[in-house]
Amino acid sequence: MNHDPRLSPLEEYEWSLQERALADQRAGLDPTDGDASLGTYRLMAQLLAQPSADQLPADFARRVARQVQPSARLDTRLERRLLALLVAAMAVGGLAVVALYGGAWLPALDQGVLGALLAKPWAWVLVACLGLSRISRHWLYHGEPA
């Protein structure tokens, strides 16, 4: 037996009794025979080796799977209405910002700036990467909405 420096001599003695009782149980010895100090440990080893009297029902997995399945149809009307309200509030806020501050920066978005932006090669690379990402997501999920 290896010596564990973390155990006190009393703990090591108890551990050796437990190990001897476990070995005796595996050897098929009667729990009541032998050393009295091993009796309790032998009885415990015998009880632990026996299968549990309470067996799971035959359809246990089916019942658990049924409990964890999501309900057929959740009522999401409130969430959809709140989302629509949020989108409308964002749109009204955006229009208010354009109406209040648009005079200062809207002229900068004329055709010259947009044309200069589209003439840059990195803008086309960005568009190509986004397009390929969208297409590859569709290929990966095979028919699931992308």
N, C-alpha and C positions, 0 to 999 in steps of 0.2 A: 504494500500500500504506500502511496506517495504521501509525504508529509506536507500539509498545507500550513504555512506559517501564519495565516490569518485566523486559524482555529485555536481555541484554547484546548488544553489537554482533556477537559470534560467534554467539549463539543466533538473533539476527535474521537473519543471513546464512544459517544452516542452514535456518531456517524459509522464507526466500525460495526456497532451492533446492528444498525439498520442494514448495512451492506451484507452482513452475515445472515440476517433474517431473510433478505431478498434472495440470497444464494440458496438458502435452505428451502424456501418456497419453490424456487425453480427446480430444485432437486426432488421435490415432491414429498418432503418431510412433513409430518403432522405438526401443526402449530402448537399443540399442547406438550409435545415431547421436548426433552432437552433442557437447556439452561432456562431458569425462570426469568432472567433479565431479558432474554430474547423472546419470551412468550408474547408480549404485547406487539413487538415489531413483526413477529411471524404472523400473528393474526391480522395485523394491518396489511402486510404484504399479500396475504391470501385474499382479503377483501378487495384490495385494489386490482388483483389479477382477475377477478370474476367480472363478467359483463354486467352492465347495468340492468336492473330489473325493468326499468322504464324504457321501452323501445319507442322509437319514433313511429308514427302511423305511416302506412304504406304510401299515402298521398301527401306526405308532408311537404315535399318540394313543390308540388303543384299548388298547394294552398299558399305557401309563401310567395310563389311567383305571382299568383293572383292578387295578393295583397299589395305587392310593390308595383304592379302595372298601373300606369296612369289611368285616370278615369277616361271614359270614352270621349266626352266632350265637355270641356270647361267653358263656363260662361265668361267670355272676355269682352262683353259689350262695354263695360265701364272702362277697361284699359284702352279699347279702340277709340272711344269717345274722348278720353283724356289725351290720347296721342293726336287725334285730329285737332283738338283745342290747342295743344302745344304747337303744332305745325302752323295753325292759323295765327297764333300769337307771334311766332317767329317771323312769319311773312309780313304781318302788320308792322312789327318792329323794324324789319329791313326796309320796308317802304317808307317808314317815318325817317329813318336815317338818310335814305336817298333824298327825300324831300327836304330835309333840314340842311344836310351837309353836302349834297350832291353837286351843288353849283361850283364848289371848289375843286373837286377831283374828277367829275364826269368828263370835262373837256380833255383830260389826259388820256382817255380811252378812245381816242379817235382811230381811224383806220391806219394811221401811220404807226402808232405804237403796237397795235395788234398785228400789223403786217411785219414789223420788225421782230416781234416775238416769234411769229411763225417761221421766220427766215432762219432762226437759230437752230442748229442741228440737235442740240440737246432737248429741245421741246419735242422733236419728232422721236427721239430715243425714249423719252418719257412716255409718250403716247403708245409706242410699240411695246414697251414693257408692261404697261397697264393692260393693253389688249391681249398680250400673250398670257399674262397672269389670269385674266378672265377666262380665256379659252382653256388653259391647262386645268383650272379648277373644274370646268365642265367635264373635261376628259377624266379627271381623277374620280369624280363622284358618280360617273356613269348614270346619267339620267336624273340624279337628284338636282333640285334647283340650285343654280350657281349663285 
